[in-house]
């Protein structure tokens, strides 16, 4: 068997059997030998790929180093340009990210990964209106069954919340990124719906009990046990909103058991956030602040993009508002990374 194919088998035998740490350790050697092997590379470089879910605090910088090293081998390849740009954007290098993403879209205007990367660049630059204009123009030409359609609609819905257009945001949720309408993979269906419903409330809008019940049923049926921290974060939030403290405690206990066994890379971050969500749902806002504040700086260890993980920071800010702790808000806001979109949290102003 040729060496490249033998390496493929070894790598995917690790990747597909849940040996993420070993697979990630094998990745640099494989792409050094076969830098254009995108079949292997793609498993690691999305926000919830091997690197994103590795629990590394430096995951953004690590990914940029990997992609920078591979860039000469890909030239003007539109797929690699979109993924490289996304990695740079997540690492706070928006000026370097944007031209790569724009070249990707110019070469292949219908490429969803380029559209996704540009949505993130706009978010990280605080360009809410530009992001909305782009997605409003781009999404109608993308098939509703496309794997990123629901997620890109989620991005647009967040932009509408930021801009104060609650009606447009809710319409997108109902028609494209809610539990009844999302056409993407199960993990995105879970995370997009939970995230939208929670951020909708944090912005001061009323709770949609029916929507929460639907996504809670989906979470329990589709993700019955913890294992992937980013998905688990949203399951924990759905359980907290449902008010089933026993179910949430059992869920967290399973995650803690995985951590003790060395199989949960994000460590104690998720249990702390789950405790914060539970306290918030019980209107124990001081307790939510106490649980979330010590780990908010480590939220990137959970996985997901920085735009997605803003859910944690926004929850902390709203908890501080509701707890009557305005003196904490300037420090929390000052610690926020520079540039991203407005903070749609009721009571901040």
Order of alpha helices (4+ residues) and beta strands (2+ residues): alpha-alpha-alpha-alpha-alpha-alpha-alpha-alpha-alpha-alpha-alpha-alpha-alpha-alpha-alpha-alpha-alpha-alpha
